[in-house]
Amino acid sequence: MSKLGVVLLIFLVLLPLTSPHQNGNGFAGNRARQNDMQRRKNGLTNSLRRSSCGYVGQPCCIVPRRAYCHGDLNCNNVAMCVR
């Protein structure tokens, strides 16, 4: 019986320490902030990718559901633009 009591005591002490919601909605706020930063970072990456892509030797341009190269170039199997 004493072993069960010790296990319950440890469980009750560790549970609040491991809960992600220990600061109210702080966890949700942090997650939203991280998602917003990731979205901005992805937008910057995509704009850089679009401005320097699609030419011979450059990566294929990526748009939703499709990759393309400028003019009559093709994307090869490593996603580089070739003739």
FIKOLZA-1660 file (N, C-alpha, C; in steps of 0.1 Angstrom, whole numbers, plus 5000, padded with zeros to 4 digits):
% residues 83
   i   px   py   pz ch aa at
   1 5008 4988 5000  A  M  N
   1 5000 5000 5000  A  M CA
   1 5009 5013 5000  A  M  C
   2 5020 5012 5007  A  S  N
   2 5028 5024 5007  A  S CA
   2 5035 5027 4994  A  S  C
   3 5038 5016 4986  A  K  N
   3 5043 5018 4972  A  K CA
   3 5033 5025 4964  A  K  C
   4 5020 5022 4965  A  L  N
   4 5010 5028 4957  A  L CA
   4 5009 5043 4961  A  L  C
   5 5010 5046 4974  A  G  N
   5 5010 5060 4979  A  G CA
   5 5021 5068 4973  A  G  C
   6 5033 5062 4973  A  V  N
   6 5045 5069 4967  A  V CA
   6 5043 5072 4952  A  V  C
   7 5038 5062 4945  A  V  N
   7 5035 5063 4931  A  V CA
   7 5025 5074 4928  A  V  C
   8 5014 5074 4936  A  L  N
   8 5004 5085 4934  A  L CA
   8 5010 5099 4938  A  L  C
   9 5018 5099 4948  A  L  N
   9 5024 5112 4952  A  L CA
   9 5033 5117 4941  A  L  C
  10 5041 5109 4935  A  I  N
  10 5050 5113 4924  A  I CA
  10 5042 5117 4912  A  I  C
  11 5031 5110 4909  A  F  N
  11 5023 5113 4898  A  F CA
  11 5016 5127 4900  A  F  C
  12 5011 5129 4912  A  L  N
  12 5005 5142 4915  A  L CA
  12 5015 5154 4915  A  L  C
  13 5027 5151 4918  A  V  N
  13 5037 5162 4918  A  V CA
  13 5042 5165 4903  A  V  C
  14 5044 5154 4895  A  L  N
  14 5049 5156 4882  A  L CA
  14 5038 5160 4872  A  L  C
  15 5026 5157 4874  A  L  N
  15 5015 5161 4865  A  L CA
  15 5015 5176 4862  A  L  C
  16 5014 5184 4872  A  P  N
  16 5014 5199 4869  A  P CA
  16 5026 5204 4862  A  P  C
  17 5038 5197 4865  A  L  N
  17 5050 5202 4859  A  L CA
  17 5051 5199 4844  A  L  C
  18 5045 5188 4840  A  T  N
  18 5046 5184 4826  A  T CA
  18 5034 5189 4818  A  T  C
  19 5024 5195 4824  A  S  N
  19 5012 5200 4816  A  S CA
  19 5016 5212 4808  A  S  C
  20 5013 5212 4795  A  P  N
  20 5016 5223 4786  A  P CA
  20 5007 5235 4789  A  P  C
  21 4996 5233 4796  A  H  N
  21 4987 5244 4799  A  H CA
  21 4989 5250 4813  A  H  C
  22 5001 5248 4819  A  Q  N
  22 5003 5253 4832  A  Q CA
  22 5002 5268 4834  A  Q  C
  23 5003 5275 4823  A  N  N
  23 5002 5290 4824  A  N CA
  23 4990 5295 4817  A  N  C
  24 4979 5288 4819  A  G  N
  24 4967 5293 4813  A  G CA
  24 4967 5291 4798  A  G  C
  25 4965 5302 4790  A  N  N
  25 4965 5301 4776  A  N CA
  25 4979 5306 4770  A  N  C
  26 4989 5306 4779  A  G  N
  26 5002 5310 4774  A  G CA
  26 5008 5301 4764  A  G  C
  27 5005 5288 4766  A  F  N
  27 5010 5278 4756  A  F CA
  27 5003 5281 4742  A  F  C
  28 4990 5283 4742  A  A  N
  28 4983 5286 4730  A  A CA
  28 4989 5298 4723  A  A  C
  29 4991 5308 4731  A  G  N
  29 4997 5321 4726  A  G CA
  29 5011 5319 4720  A  G  C
  30 5019 5311 4726  A  N  N
  30 5032 5309 4721  A  N CA
  30 5032 5301 4708  A  N  C
  31 5023 5291 4708  A  R  N
  31 5021 5283 4695  A  R CA
  31 5016 5292 4684  A  R  C
  32 5007 5301 4686  A  A  N
  32 5002 5310 4676  A  A CA
  32 5013 5319 4671  A  A  C
  33 5021 5324 4680  A  R  N
  33 5033 5332 4676  A  R CA
  33 5043 5325 4668  A  R  C
  34 5046 5312 4672  A  Q  N
  34 5055 5304 4664  A  Q CA
  34 5050 5302 4650  A  Q  C
  35 5037 5299 4649  A  N  N
  35 5031 5296 4636  A  N CA
  35 5031 5308 4627  A  N  C
  36 5029 5320 4633  A  D  N
  36 5030 5333 4626  A  D CA
  36 5044 5335 4621  A  D  C
  37 5054 5333 4629  A  M  N
  37 5068 5335 4625  A  M CA
  37 5071 5325 4614  A  M  C
  38 5067 5313 4615  A  Q  N
  38 5070 5303 4605  A  Q CA
  38 5063 5306 4591  A  Q  C
  39 5051 5312 4592  A  R  N
  39 5044 5316 4580  A  R CA
  39 5051 5327 4573  A  R  C
  40 5056 5337 4581  A  R  N
  40 5063 5348 4575  A  R CA
  40 5076 5343 4569  A  R  C
  41 5083 5334 4576  A  K  N
  41 5096 5329 4571  A  K CA
  41 5094 5321 4558  A  K  C
  42 5083 5313 4557  A  N  N
  42 5080 5306 4545  A  N CA
  42 5076 5316 4534  A  N  C
  43 5069 5327 4537  A  G  N
  43 5066 5336 4526  A  G CA
  43 5078 5343 4521  A  G  C
  44 5088 5346 4529  A  L  N
  44 5100 5352 4525  A  L CA
  44 5108 5342 4516  A  L  C
  45 5109 5330 4521  A  T  N
  45 5116 5320 4513  A  T CA
  45 5109 5318 4499  A  T  C
  46 5096 5317 4499  A  N  N
  46 5089 5315 4486  A  N CA
  46 5091 5327 4477  A  N  C
  47 5091 5340 4482  A  S  N
  47 5094 5351 4474  A  S CA
  47 5108 5351 4468  A  S  C
  48 5117 5347 4476  A  L  N
  48 5131 5346 4471  A  L CA
  48 5132 5335 4461  A  L  C
  49 5125 5324 4463  A  R  N
  49 5125 5313 4454  A  R CA
  49 5119 5317 4440  A  R  C
  50 5108 5324 4441  A  R  N
  50 5102 5328 4428  A  R CA
  50 5110 5338 4420  A  R  C
  51 5118 5346 4427  A  S  N
  51 5125 5357 4420  A  S CA
  51 5138 5351 4414  A  S  C
  52 5143 5339 4418  A  S  N
  52 5155 5334 4413  A  S CA
  52 5153 5319 4408  A  S  C
  53 5142 5317 4402  A  C  N
  53 5139 5303 4398  A  C CA
  53 5135 5302 4384  A  C  C
  54 5135 5290 4378  A  G  N
  54 5130 5288 4365  A  G CA
  54 5139 5290 4353  A  G  C
  55 5151 5294 4355  A  Y  N
  55 5160 5296 4344  A  Y CA
  55 5170 5284 4344  A  Y  C
  56 5177 5283 4333  A  V  N
  56 5186 5272 4331  A  V CA
  56 5196 5271 4343  A  V  C
  57 5197 5259 4349  A  G  N
  57 5206 5257 4361  A  G CA
  57 5200 5262 4374  A  G  C
  58 5188 5268 4374  A  Q  N
  58 5182 5273 4386  A  Q CA
  58 5171 5263 4390  A  Q  C
  59 5167 5263 4403  A  P  N
  59 5156 5254 4407  A  P CA
  59 5143 5257 4400  A  P  C
  60 5135 5247 4398  A  C  N
  60 5122 5249 4392  A  C CA
  60 5113 5258 4402  A  C  C
  61 5105 5266 4396  A  C  N
  61 5096 5275 4404  A  C CA
  61 5085 5266 4409  A  C  C
  62 5082 5268 4422  A  I  N
  62 5072 5260 4428  A  I CA
  62 5059 5268 4431  A  I  C
  63 5048 5264 4426  A  V  N
  63 5035 5270 4429  A  V CA
  63 5026 5259 4433  A  V  C
  64 5015 5262 4440  A  P  N
  64 5006 5251 4445  A  P CA
  64 5003 5240 4434  A  P  C
  65 5006 5228 4437  A  R  N
  65 5004 5216 4429  A  R CA
  65 5012 5216 4416  A  R  C
  66 5022 5224 4414  A  R  N
  66 5029 5224 4401  A  R CA
  66 5043 5230 4403  A  R  C
  67 5052 5225 4395  A  A  N
  67 5066 5231 4394  A  A CA
  67 5067 5235 4379  A  A  C
  68 5074 5246 4377  A  Y  N
  68 5075 5250 4363  A  Y CA
  68 5088 5258 4361  A  Y  C
  69 5093 5259 4348  A  C  N
  69 5104 5266 4344  A  C CA
  69 5100 5277 4334  A  C  C
  70 5108 5287 4332  A  H  N
  70 5104 5298 4323  A  H CA
  70 5107 5293 4308  A  H  C
  71 5099 5298 4299  A  G  N
  71 5100 5295 4285  A  G CA
  71 5098 5280 4282  A  G  C
  72 5107 5275 4274  A  D  N
  72 5105 5261 4270  A  D CA
  72 5114 5251 4278  A  D  C
  73 5119 5256 4290  A  L  N
  73 5127 5247 4298  A  L CA
  73 5118 5237 4306  A  L  C
  74 5125 5227 4310  A  N  N
  74 5118 5216 4317  A  N CA
  74 5124 5214 4331  A  N  C
  75 5116 5209 4340  A  C  N
  75 5122 5205 4353  A  C CA
  75 5127 5190 4352  A  C  C
  76 5139 5188 4356  A  N  N
  76 5144 5174 4355  A  N CA
  76 5141 5167 4369  A  N  C
  77 5146 5155 4370  A  N  N
  77 5143 5148 4382  A  N CA
  77 5149 5153 4395  A  N  C
  78 5158 5162 4395  A  V  N
  78 5163 5168 4407  A  V CA
  78 5158 5182 4409  A  V  C
  79 5147 5186 4401  A  A  N
  79 5140 5199 4402  A  A CA
  79 5149 5210 4398  A  A  C
  80 5157 5208 4388  A  M  N
  80 5165 5219 4382  A  M CA
  80 5160 5221 4368  A  M  C
  81 5160 5234 4364  A  C  N
  81 5156 5237 4350  A  C CA
  81 5166 5234 4340  A  C  C
  82 5162 5226 4330  A  V  N
  82 5171 5222 4319  A  V CA
  82 5164 5224 4306  A  V  C
  83 5171 5224 4295  A  R  N
  83 5165 5225 4281  A  R CA
  83 5158 5213 4277  A  R  C
% end
